[in-house]
C-alpha cells in the first residue's frame, strides 16, 4: 500500500492576531511587506492589536441565465458582491470607539475623557489596514463603513476586553478595487 502524502504547503498557514491601522480615504498604500505603515504615510495610525486576527468575507450575488429550450441554466452571471472585514480590537480607548462608530466626538476636560457617537448622517468612511503578526501578510481595505454590531466584551479575571466591529467595504472611486493584499510569495504559493 502506497503512503499518502499531504497536499498543500504548511508554509501557507496564516495564524494569529495582527495589528490594525486606519487612515483617511485615498491615503498612499504600502508597496511592500517591510516598509513601516507610518513611513508609507503619516496618515496611517495604529489602532492596536486584534484579539484573534481578522475575518474577511466575500460574497458574490449571481443570477442564472435560463432559456426556454433548456432545463438547466446556460450561464451564471455576477450581479453584485459584498465584502466585509470584522475583527475585535484588543485595546479599548475613546479613540478606538470613535473609529468603531464611524466618527463621533471625543472631549477631554477635568481629568475625564468622554465619547459621544456621531449624529445620524454625519458618519465618516475610512481606509483600514491589517498586518499579520508575522509580517508575512498585509491587507488594505480602501473604503470602509462600519455597518454591523459594535460589541464590547468584558470578562471576569484575566480575559481582555475587546471591541468587536464589522466593516463593509465600498468601492472608493471608478477604476479602483475594494481591497489589495500583499503576501510573502515564498509562503503563499
C-alpha positions as CSV (number, residue, x, y, z in Angstrom):
1,X,0.0,0.0,0.0
2,X,1.4,3.4,-1.0
3,X,1.8,6.1,1.6
4,X,-0.5,9.1,1.2
5,X,1.5,12.3,1.1
6,X,-0.1,15.5,2.4
7,X,-1.2,18.1,-0.1
8,X,-0.7,21.8,0.2
9,X,2.0,23.7,2.0
10,X,2.3,24.2,5.7
11,X,4.0,27.5,5.0
12,X,0.8,28.8,3.6
13,X,-0.9,28.8,7.0
14,X,-1.7,32.2,8.3
15,X,-2.3,32.1,12.0
16,X,-2.9,34.5,14.9
17,X,-3.7,38.1,15.6
18,X,-2.2,41.2,14.0
19,X,-2.2,44.9,14.0
20,X,-4.9,47.1,12.6
21,X,-4.3,50.6,11.1
22,X,-6.7,53.3,10.0
23,X,-6.3,56.2,7.6
24,X,-8.2,58.8,5.7
25,X,-9.6,57.8,2.3
26,X,-7.2,57.8,-0.6
27,X,-4.1,57.6,1.7
28,X,-1.0,56.2,0.0
29,X,-0.9,52.5,0.3
30,X,2.1,50.3,1.2
31,X,4.0,48.9,-1.8
32,X,5.7,46.0,0.0
33,X,5.6,44.0,3.2
34,X,8.5,45.6,5.1
35,X,8.1,49.4,5.0
36,X,6.5,50.7,8.2
37,X,2.9,51.9,7.8
38,X,3.9,55.3,9.2
39,X,6.7,55.6,6.7
40,X,4.3,55.0,3.8
41,X,2.1,57.9,5.1
42,X,1.8,59.7,8.4
43,X,-2.0,59.2,7.9
44,X,-1.7,55.5,8.8
45,X,-2.4,55.4,12.5
46,X,-2.2,52.2,14.5
47,X,-5.5,51.3,16.2
48,X,-3.9,48.4,18.1
49,X,-3.8,44.6,18.1
50,X,-6.7,42.5,17.1
51,X,-7.8,39.8,19.5
52,X,-7.6,36.8,17.2
53,X,-6.8,38.3,13.8
54,X,-9.5,39.5,11.4
55,X,-12.1,37.8,9.3
56,X,-12.7,38.7,5.7
57,X,-15.9,37.6,3.9
58,X,-16.5,38.0,0.2
59,X,-20.0,37.1,-1.2
60,X,-20.9,37.4,-4.9
61,X,-24.5,37.8,-5.9
62,X,-25.4,35.8,-9.0
63,X,-28.4,35.1,-11.3
64,X,-28.9,32.1,-13.5
65,X,-29.4,32.8,-17.2
66,X,-32.2,30.4,-18.4
67,X,-33.6,29.8,-21.9
68,X,-36.9,28.1,-22.7
69,X,-35.3,25.1,-24.5
70,X,-33.1,24.1,-21.6
71,X,-33.9,22.7,-18.1
72,X,-30.7,23.9,-16.6
73,X,-29.2,27.4,-16.6
74,X,-26.9,28.1,-19.6
75,X,-24.8,30.6,-17.6
76,X,-24.4,32.2,-14.3
77,X,-23.9,35.9,-14.2
78,X,-22.5,38.0,-11.4
79,X,-24.9,40.8,-10.4
80,X,-23.1,42.3,-7.4
81,X,-20.9,41.4,-4.4
82,X,-20.5,42.2,-0.7
83,X,-17.1,42.3,1.1
84,X,-16.9,42.5,4.9
85,X,-14.0,42.6,7.3
86,X,-14.5,42.0,11.0
87,X,-12.2,42.0,14.0
88,X,-12.1,42.5,17.7
89,X,-9.8,45.3,18.9
90,X,-7.9,44.3,22.0
91,X,-7.4,47.9,23.1
92,X,-10.4,49.8,24.3
93,X,-10.0,53.6,24.1
94,X,-12.2,56.5,23.3
95,X,-10.3,56.9,20.0
96,X,-11.0,53.3,19.0
97,X,-14.6,53.8,20.0
98,X,-14.7,56.8,17.7
99,X,-13.4,54.7,14.8
100,X,-15.7,51.8,15.6
101,X,-18.7,54.1,15.5
102,X,-17.8,55.8,12.2
103,X,-16.9,59.1,13.9
104,X,-18.2,60.9,16.9
105,X,-16.9,63.4,19.4
106,X,-14.1,62.9,22.0
107,X,-13.9,65.5,24.7
108,X,-11.2,65.8,27.4
109,X,-11.5,68.1,30.4
110,X,-11.2,67.9,34.2
111,X,-9.2,64.7,34.1
112,X,-12.1,62.8,32.3
113,X,-12.3,61.9,28.6
114,X,-15.8,61.3,27.1
115,X,-17.0,59.9,23.8
116,X,-20.3,60.5,22.1
117,X,-21.3,58.7,18.8
118,X,-21.9,60.8,15.7
119,X,-25.3,62.2,14.7
120,X,-27.1,60.1,12.1
121,X,-25.9,61.1,8.6
122,X,-22.6,62.5,9.8
123,X,-20.7,59.2,9.9
124,X,-17.3,59.0,8.1
125,X,-15.7,56.4,6.0
126,X,-12.1,55.3,6.4
127,X,-9.4,53.1,5.0
128,X,-8.3,50.2,7.1
129,X,-5.0,48.2,7.0
130,X,-4.3,44.9,8.7
131,X,-0.8,43.3,9.1
132,X,-0.4,39.8,10.4
133,X,1.7,39.3,13.5
134,X,4.4,37.5,11.5
135,X,4.5,40.4,9.0
136,X,4.0,38.0,6.1
137,X,0.7,39.4,5.0
138,X,-0.9,42.9,4.6
139,X,-4.4,43.9,3.6
140,X,-5.6,47.4,2.7
141,X,-9.4,47.9,2.6
142,X,-9.7,51.2,0.6
143,X,-13.1,52.5,1.8
144,X,-14.9,51.0,4.9
145,X,-18.1,51.8,6.7
146,X,-18.9,50.1,10.0
147,X,-22.3,48.6,9.4
148,X,-22.6,45.7,11.8
149,X,-22.9,45.4,15.6
150,X,-20.3,47.0,17.8
151,X,-19.9,44.6,20.7
152,X,-17.8,45.4,23.7
153,X,-16.9,42.3,25.6
154,X,-15.7,42.4,29.2
155,X,-15.0,39.2,31.0
156,X,-14.1,38.2,34.6
157,X,-10.5,37.7,35.5
158,X,-7.5,37.9,33.2
159,X,-9.6,37.8,30.0
160,X,-9.1,41.0,28.0
161,X,-11.9,43.4,27.0
162,X,-12.4,43.8,23.2
163,X,-14.3,46.0,20.8
164,X,-15.8,43.7,18.1
165,X,-16.7,45.5,14.8
166,X,-17.7,44.7,11.3
167,X,-16.9,47.0,8.4
168,X,-18.5,46.8,4.9
169,X,-16.2,47.5,2.0
170,X,-17.3,50.1,-0.6
171,X,-15.7,50.9,-4.0
172,X,-14.0,54.3,-3.4
173,X,-13.8,55.5,-7.0
174,X,-14.2,54.3,-10.5
175,X,-11.2,52.2,-11.6
176,X,-10.2,51.2,-8.1
177,X,-10.9,47.9,-6.4
178,X,-12.3,47.1,-2.9
179,X,-9.1,45.9,-1.4
180,X,-5.4,44.8,-2.0
181,X,-3.4,42.1,-0.4
182,X,0.4,41.6,-0.1
183,X,1.7,38.2,0.8
184,X,5.2,36.8,1.2
185,X,5.5,34.8,-2.1
186,X,7.7,32.1,-0.8
187,X,5.0,31.2,1.8
188,X,1.8,31.6,-0.2
189,X,2.3,29.6,-3.3
